[in-house]
Amino acid sequence: MEQKDENEPPAYLNMDMRIYYGVTIALYIFVIAAANLVPDVAVIFDYMAALSISGMQFLLPGISYIRMSSRTGEKNKWIYVLAWFYALFSVFVSVSIIVNNVMAESNKEKK
């Protein structure tokens, strides 16, 4: 396994700037627009937290392995399938957390 060079810049500096700034600005616009449409801003932060947590724990590791294996050409069939499962599981976790938050909010309003 390679050691990270201390003089090497962070990974986001090597990223295509159009993608980096595009995604950053799109997320910012989404949060601002959604915060203006809902009466409670905390709900927006709950949604973003759900997406962030599932993305960091499931989506990024799965997608990272898939991209790495496609670049190197070394694919272990079972790990590759598990990586796809892991990435897709991220979507399930995100949706589940969001549904849970919506249900909790609707129960609060009923009381």
VMD Tcl script that draws the C-alpha trace (Angstrom):
set ca {
  {0.00 0.00 0.00}
  {1.36 3.40 -0.93}
  {2.08 6.07 1.64}
  {0.54 9.48 1.02}
  {3.15 12.07 0.20}
  {3.01 14.91 2.71}
  {3.78 17.42 -0.05}
  {0.92 16.20 -2.22}
  {-2.03 18.63 -2.38}
  {-5.50 17.56 -1.15}
  {-7.55 15.44 -3.58}
  {-10.14 18.14 -4.24}
  {-7.42 20.35 -5.76}
  {-6.85 17.70 -8.45}
  {-10.57 17.52 -9.21}
  {-12.14 19.11 -12.28}
  {-13.07 22.59 -11.03}
  {-16.32 22.66 -13.02}
  {-17.54 19.57 -11.16}
  {-16.25 20.75 -7.78}
  {-17.78 24.21 -7.96}
  {-20.89 22.98 -9.75}
  {-21.74 20.43 -7.06}
  {-20.87 22.85 -4.25}
  {-23.03 25.64 -5.65}
  {-25.89 23.24 -6.48}
  {-25.95 21.92 -2.91}
  {-25.85 25.46 -1.55}
  {-28.73 26.55 -3.80}
  {-30.72 23.44 -2.83}
  {-30.32 24.16 0.88}
  {-31.21 27.85 0.52}
  {-34.22 27.16 -1.73}
  {-35.51 24.39 0.52}
  {-35.02 26.53 3.64}
  {-37.22 29.19 2.06}
  {-39.97 26.71 1.24}
  {-40.35 24.92 4.58}
  {-41.47 26.51 7.84}
  {-38.76 24.82 9.96}
  {-35.14 25.04 8.79}
  {-34.12 22.18 11.10}
  {-35.82 19.76 8.70}
  {-33.42 20.79 5.93}
  {-30.44 20.18 8.18}
  {-31.87 16.75 9.08}
  {-32.11 15.85 5.38}
  {-28.62 17.05 4.62}
  {-27.30 15.15 7.64}
  {-29.02 11.98 6.43}
  {-27.49 12.32 2.98}
  {-24.06 13.17 4.39}
  {-23.95 10.30 6.86}
  {-25.07 7.64 4.41}
  {-22.78 9.08 1.75}
  {-19.71 8.98 3.96}
  {-20.41 5.55 5.41}
  {-21.70 3.69 2.38}
  {-21.67 5.56 -0.92}
  {-18.13 6.93 -0.96}
  {-16.37 3.66 0.00}
  {-18.44 1.68 -2.53}
  {-17.95 4.13 -5.39}
  {-14.27 4.55 -4.52}
  {-13.67 0.81 -4.82}
  {-15.62 0.62 -8.08}
  {-13.65 3.48 -9.63}
  {-10.33 2.15 -8.31}
  {-10.92 -1.34 -9.65}
  {-11.96 -0.02 -13.04}
  {-8.76 2.06 -13.28}
  {-6.42 -0.73 -12.23}
  {-8.27 -3.50 -14.05}
  {-8.10 -5.77 -11.01}
  {-11.62 -6.86 -10.10}
  {-12.45 -9.38 -7.45}
  {-15.97 -10.39 -8.50}
  {-17.42 -10.67 -5.00}
  {-15.87 -7.48 -3.67}
  {-17.02 -5.64 -6.80}
  {-20.61 -6.88 -6.29}
  {-20.41 -5.98 -2.61}
  {-19.17 -2.49 -3.52}
  {-22.22 -1.97 -5.73}
  {-24.46 -3.32 -2.96}
  {-22.80 -0.94 -0.52}
  {-23.35 2.04 -2.83}
  {-26.99 1.14 -3.46}
  {-27.53 0.50 0.25}
  {-26.57 4.15 0.76}
  {-29.66 5.20 -1.19}
  {-31.84 2.94 0.97}
  {-30.35 4.35 4.18}
  {-30.81 7.94 3.00}
  {-34.42 7.38 2.04}
  {-35.12 5.54 5.30}
  {-33.70 8.35 7.42}
  {-35.61 10.98 5.46}
  {-38.88 9.02 5.76}
  {-38.23 8.64 9.49}
  {-37.72 12.40 9.81}
  {-40.89 13.13 7.85}
  {-42.91 10.73 9.97}
  {-41.52 12.24 13.18}
  {-42.40 15.75 11.98}
  {-45.94 14.72 11.01}
  {-46.43 13.08 14.42}
  {-45.26 16.29 16.14}
  {-47.80 18.33 14.18}
  {-50.64 15.99 15.13}
  {-49.98 16.37 18.86}
}
mol new
graphics top color blue
foreach p $ca { graphics top sphere $p radius 0.5 }
foreach p [lrange $ca 0 end-1] q [lrange $ca 1 end] { graphics top cylinder $p $q radius 0.2 }
display resetview
